[in-house]
């Protein structure tokens, strides 16, 4: 389907596996064309580029199929790398690099099925779970002259932080009549501080609150089987120290030395639930 503001959506063609192989090429070409048109008109632009790969099913473009010799997943990694490179090269060619904030990230960790080709390092489980293999994703941001290059951090950042951060970067106001779950990370990204503006987050799967993180600690109100993804109700919340137990294998490991951590972890949940009283969640689909 295709549509522009003020127009009714138009049905173009069937989205099947064959179409899927060329979809990311078309997304890239359309984005390149959009950037060129905006640059020619001396107009600012926002491009939200959502590639279909490496999400399953893994379907490389014919130009990349078999190109790496290491299977289709490696092929789509090379494909995505090439397409992102084309976007960056276009900004170079149009001399827009210093005026463009470029972010590369993902919506979740690897897919949580045995056939998934993704890799989450030492972190447990994958997508649709409350564990670190689902929550942790790459996040790369580039803005030459403003954001220091080659800087690496393990500080906590949430994708909800992108909205207020970009607003701060461009001098735009954010709404004051509602709760904003994101925080402004502009100072952190620009290297003015080594500390993230965020030290906690809540963990949801669908509409179900599973727990929260605070600094290097996590509390889970429910557990989940890493193989079947069956939800397990538990008598007492599980508390993980992600420094000493990054794989989330042993709840309460060393907990007796750190019982104080109950208070900030529960406070994150209590503060979140209190905020919902003034700004309730919309049901999914509304």
KELO-467793 format. One record per residue (C-alpha): x, y, z; residue in one letter. Coordinates in steps of 0.001 Angstrom, whole numbers, padded with zeros to 6 digits, always signed. Each point is the difference from the previous one (the first is absolute). Example, Ala and Ser with C-alpha at 12.3 -4.5 7.8 and 13.67 -1.06 7.14 Angstrom:
2
+012300-004500+007800A
+001370+003440-000660S
END
This chain:
286
+000000+000000+000000X
+001018+003611-000516X
-001329+003269+001326X
+000857+003632+000597X
-001452+002437+002509X
-003605+000812-000843X
-000360-002879-002470X
-001743-003343+000261X
+002406-002986+000053X
+000441-001714-003351X
+000506-003718-000470X
+003051-000553-002196X
+000970-003667+000018X
+000039-003177+002052X
+002625-000161+002740X
+001331-003556-000236X
+003388-001685+000375X
+001048+001057-003496X
-000904+003619+000711X
+001756-000214+003343X
+003349-000658-001701X
-000087+003407-001720X
-001861+002009+002647X
+003080+001370+001764X
+001507+001071-003314X
-003175+001955-000739X
-000035+001513+003498X
+003580+001168-000518X
-000698+001432-003457X
-003093+001850+001221X
+001943+001423+002938X
+002846+001158-002235X
-002505+001676-002324X
-001745+001688+002939X
+003277+001362+001381X
+000981+001349-003427X
-003358+001744-000462X
+000114+001583+003441X
+003582+001150-000527X
-000858+001502-003396X
-002833+001943+001626X
+002258+001051+002900X
-002483-001598+002390X
+000732-001973+003180X
-001055-003630+000090X
-000764-002909+002289X
+000383-003512-001410X
-001072-003027+002038X
+001544-002889-001930X
-001343-003398+001092X
+001726-002869-001761X
-001672-003422-000088X
+003273-001906+000418X
+001484-001603+002102X
-003423-000974+001319X
-001113-003492-000927X
-000628-001304-002565X
+003497+000867-001210X
-000308+000977-003675X
+003071+001614-001607X
-000340+002127-003115X
+001074-001927-003130X
+003105+002219-000190X
+001062-001229+003451X
-001250-003585-000004X
+003053-002215+000516X
+002318+003014-000002X
+001717-000776+003307X
+000248-003759-000267X
-001231-000253+003590X
-003740-000381-000506X
-002984+002278-000418X
+000290+001656+003406X
+003537+001152-000754X
-001223+001127-003419X
-002685+002280+001474X
+002512+001400+002495X
+002223+000977-002927X
-003059+001316-001838X
-001084+002207+002902X
+003549+001259+000462X
+000102+000975-003673X
-003361+001766+000049X
+000832+001965+003151X
+003295+000929-001633X
-001890+001372-002996X
-002044+002260+002271X
+003132+001292+001709X
+001724+000533-003348X
-002976+002010-001245X
+000305+002325+002991X
+003692+000396-000822X
-000722+000768-003656X
-002622+002605+000882X
+002237+001525+002699X
-002652-000628+002627X
+002117-002030+002410X
+000537+002710+002599X
-003681+000954-000067X
-001411-003523+000282X
-000495-002130+003109X
+000275-003644-001059X
-001171-002799+002314X
+000335-003742-000592X
-001782-002297+002439X
-002410-002937+000284X
-003316-000679+001685X
+001036-003142+001880X
+002659-002662+000384X
+000181-003170-002059X
-003164-001913-000738X
-000833-002465+002722X
-000270-003153-002060X
+002558-002827-000270X
+000548+000624-003719X
+000823+003673+000567X
+003398+001028-001331X
+000373+002984+002295X
+002558+000159+002796X
-000419+001653+003387X
+003430-000668+001468X
-000175-000891+003699X
-003536+001310+000407X
-002910-002346+000628X
-002818-000824-002419X
-001343+002220-002803X
-002998+001908-001320X
-003317-000119+001905X
+001756-000806+003257X
+000795+002230+003001X
+003678-000950-000077X
+003022+001966-001146X
+000282-001845-003323X
-003300+001622-000926X
+000517+003430+001552X
+003526+000822-001158X
+000462+001254-003558X
+002687+001916-001871X
-000376+003765+000001X
+002299+002116-002154X
-000434+003756-000367X
+002042+002288-002272X
+000049+003784-000149X
+003478+001208-001008X
+001226+002995+001933X
-002634-000471+002700X
+000176-003629+001146X
+003513-001387+000674X
+001011-002790-002381X
+001164-003472+001086X
-001489+000388+003479X
-001338-003221+001522X
-002206-000245+003075X
-001926-002647+001916X
-002251+002574+001642X
-003766-000568-000085X
-001897+001717-002829X
-003570-000731-001096X
-001331+000601-003499X
-002726+002092+001612X
+002808+002457+000741X
+000483+000738-003707X
-003032+002301-000259X
+000865+002487+002776X
+003694-000170-000923X
-000560+000878-003660X
-002414+002731+001069X
+002742+001486+002170X
+002543-000267-002827X
-002197+001945-002434X
-001418+002470+002517X
-003564-001318-000100X
-002385+000024+002945X
-001382-003266+001379X
-003599-000363+001236X
-000624+000991+003600X
-003590-001272+000239X
+000927-003684+000302X
+002547-002371+001484X
+003052-000502-002210X
+001683-003329+000701X
+003198+001071-001763X
+002733+002178+001485X
+002298+002508-001689X
+003356-001692-000688X
+001545+002888-001953X
+002667+000772+002600X
+000992-003658+000259X
+000147-000508-003763X
+002038+003170-000507X
+002600-001148+002518X
-000757+002641+002603X
-000397-002774+002569X
+000904-003674+000191X
-003272-000794+001749X
-003290-000712-001717X
-002959+002135+001018X
-001867-003262+000617X
+000641-002516+002757X
-003188-002068-000175X
-002673-001416-002290X
-003065-002218+000222X
-000333-003262-001924X
-003213-000857-001826X
-001012-002842-002281X
-003222+001050-001661X
-002105+001630+002716X
+001579-002049+002794X
+002511+001608+002344X
+002782-002545+000516X
+002396+002030+002112X
+002509+002814+000025X
+003690+000844-000193X
+001892+002421+002203X
+003673+000551-000759X
+001580-003486-000129X
-002909-001708+001733X
-003193-001561-001310X
-003192-001157+001706X
-002395-002382-001759X
-003545-000524+001234X
-000377-002919-002407X
+002524-002378-001536X
-000062-001610-003435X
+001272-003297-001372X
+002814+000850-002408X
-000876-002914-002321X
-003809-000064-000044X
-000620+003639+001031X
-002648-001208+002441X
-000634+002628+002683X
+000659-001166+003548X
-001750+001586+002944X
+002373+000137+002959X
-000679+000309+003716X
+002725+002592+000533X
+001535+002370-002540X
+003356-000963-001491X
+002799+002496+000501X
+003082-000167-002225X
+003325+001769+000326X
+001014+000366-003650X
+003634+000618+000882X
+000546-003286+001841X
-002686-001947-001903X
-000303+001422-003531X
-001693-003188-001255X
-002775+000366+002583X
+000482-003573+001150X
-000190+000301+003807X
-002582+002346+001554X
+001175+001604+003211X
+003655-000897-000655X
+001863+001954+002706X
-003379+001552+000851X
+000482-000339+003770X
+002857+002478-000323X
-002229+002478-001829X
-003510-000218+001434X
-000167+003809-000139X
-000504-000235-003761X
-003642-000990+000557X
-000856+003623+000695X
+001189+001684-003232X
-001280-002894-002132X
-003489+000081+001486X
+000074+003802-000126X
+000406-000129-003791X
-003141-002119-000267X
-001953+002098+002495X
+000914+003251-001759X
-001022-001468-003342X
-003348-001253+001281X
-000668+003359+001654X
+000633+001760-003314X
-002617-002203-001687X
-002668+001331+002342X
+000421+003453-001561X
+000779-001152-003528X
-001490-003488-000543X
+001270-002253-002743X
-002065-000342-003136X
-001022-003578-000808X
+002091-001578-002738X
-001466+000901-003387X
-001485+003351+001016X
END
